[in-house]
Amino acid sequence: APPAAGKGTQSKLVSEEYNIPHISTGDLLREEASKDTALGRQIKEDMEKGNLVSDEVITTLLKNRITSSDCKNGYILDGYPRNITQAKIYNDLLEELNYDKGVVIFFDIDKERALKRTLSRIICGNCGSSYNLLVEELKPKKENICNRCGHELKTRNDDPEEVFIHRFDTYINSTKELIDYYDKLGLLHHIEVLDKPASQIFEEVKKVLND
């Protein structure tokens, strides 16, 4: 999903509803990089130098993770595959493991709406909880006060408008080929974000997953 489409919220809801793990390749890499193993040291070095971690390394980590016992009823894959090469590697991995191809859900949001959402994000500087003033379920219960720890909330300044627009455009350009690939395989499901509440989007997600 493009930036600010609500992918994180939906991943959390699916994970809880179906009791399946939410797997982020970024988390897998950070976790391995913290270990004193040959692979961990290699990943740490790549990340520190700003190099892209090779597809081979990511595939090794992914294979280890999705063959864990908690994945036997399924899992949510977040942030992978990011391009056609990775999609084909992942496809081969699923065939090798005799795993179901699953479904691919694309949360479609237009740039203007995504930008508005980003600019209305607020965060708790104390516990890191994130809120959004445009989304009813994501507003804090008390204005400007964190639900979890009671500290004051502040605007998230990590995404100035021009940076966000660049991120959004880069995302759309780099994933167009990937979207077409999964569409041709018949695995792609589009969900329009519009101004729907997260609960309504989740109902649409469940419909896709239960079919």
Salt bridges, closest charged atoms under 4 A:
GLU16 OE2 - LYS12 NZ 3.12
GLU17 OE2 - LYS206 NZ 3.90
ASP27 OD1 - ARG30 NH2 2.83
GLU32 OE1 - LYS35 NZ 3.54
ASP36 OD1 - ARG41 NH1 2.69
GLU45 OE2 - LYS49 NZ 2.95
ASP70 OD2 - ARG65 NH2 2.84
ASP78 OD1 - LYS7 NZ 2.56
ASP78 OD2 - HIS22 NE2 2.88
GLU95 OE2 - LYS101 NZ 3.42
GLU96 OE2 - LYS63 NZ 2.54
ASP108 OD2 - HIS190 ND1 3.44
ASP110 OD2 - ARG113 NH1 2.63
GLU136 OE1 - LYS139 NZ 3.27
ASP158 OD2 - ARG156 NH2 3.11
ASP159 OD2 - ARG167 NH2 2.60
ASP169 OD1 - LYS111 NZ 2.79
ASP180 OD2 - LYS176 NZ 3.24
ASP195 OD1 - ARG113 NE 3.07
GLU203 OE2 - LYS206 NZ 3.36
GLU204 OE2 - LYS196 NZ 2.86
